[in-house]
């Protein structure tokens, strides 16, 4: 039995393959489920990668520290 992915799995996947490819992947997956009668259009996947999150702020802070900046300007 495989371990269930943790909460950051899709964020890491999005970083690796990009938002456009992950959107196509989810759409194809949804199409296959609907073809087999296993799902309907009850919900829509929304990529919120452009929203500011605590995680993105931490990533930005870590990059700034690595680049020698003392503080962020935001």
C-alpha positions as CSV (number, residue, x, y, z in Angstrom):
1,X,0.0,0.0,0.0
2,X,1.4,3.4,-1.0
3,X,1.7,6.3,1.4
4,X,-0.8,9.1,0.9
5,X,0.8,12.3,-0.4
6,X,1.2,15.1,2.1
7,X,-0.3,18.5,1.9
8,X,2.4,20.0,-0.3
9,X,2.4,17.3,-3.1
10,X,0.4,19.4,-5.6
11,X,2.4,22.6,-4.9
12,X,5.6,20.7,-5.6
13,X,4.2,19.1,-8.7
14,X,3.0,22.5,-10.0
15,X,6.5,24.0,-9.4
16,X,8.0,21.1,-11.4
17,X,5.7,20.9,-14.4
18,X,4.0,24.4,-14.4
19,X,0.4,25.5,-14.0
20,X,-0.6,25.0,-17.7
21,X,0.5,21.4,-17.8
22,X,-1.1,20.6,-14.4
23,X,-4.4,22.2,-15.6
24,X,-4.4,20.0,-18.7
25,X,-3.6,16.9,-16.5
26,X,-6.5,17.6,-14.2
27,X,-8.9,18.3,-17.2
28,X,-7.9,15.0,-18.9
29,X,-8.3,13.1,-15.6
30,X,-11.8,14.7,-15.1
31,X,-12.7,13.8,-18.7
32,X,-11.8,10.2,-18.2
33,X,-13.8,10.0,-14.9
34,X,-16.9,11.5,-16.6
35,X,-16.5,9.2,-19.6
36,X,-16.7,6.2,-17.2
37,X,-19.6,7.7,-15.3
38,X,-17.5,8.1,-12.1
39,X,-17.8,11.9,-11.8
40,X,-19.9,14.8,-13.0
41,X,-19.3,18.6,-13.2
42,X,-20.0,19.2,-9.5
43,X,-16.8,21.3,-8.9
44,X,-14.1,23.0,-10.8
45,X,-10.4,22.8,-10.0
46,X,-9.0,26.3,-9.5
47,X,-5.2,27.0,-9.4
48,X,-4.5,29.6,-6.8
49,X,-0.8,29.8,-7.5
50,X,-0.9,33.5,-8.1
51,X,-2.3,34.2,-4.6
52,X,0.1,35.2,-1.9
53,X,0.4,32.6,0.7
54,X,2.4,32.1,3.8
55,X,4.5,29.4,2.0
56,X,5.3,31.7,-0.9
57,X,6.3,34.5,1.5
58,X,8.6,32.1,3.4
59,X,10.1,31.0,0.0
60,X,10.6,34.6,-1.0
61,X,12.2,35.4,2.4
62,X,14.6,32.5,2.1
63,X,15.6,33.6,-1.4
64,X,16.2,37.1,-0.2
65,X,18.4,35.9,2.7
66,X,20.3,33.7,0.3
67,X,20.9,36.7,-2.0
68,X,22.2,38.8,1.0
69,X,19.2,41.0,1.5
70,X,18.4,41.9,5.1
71,X,14.7,42.4,4.7
72,X,11.9,42.1,2.1
73,X,10.3,45.2,0.6
74,X,6.6,44.1,0.7
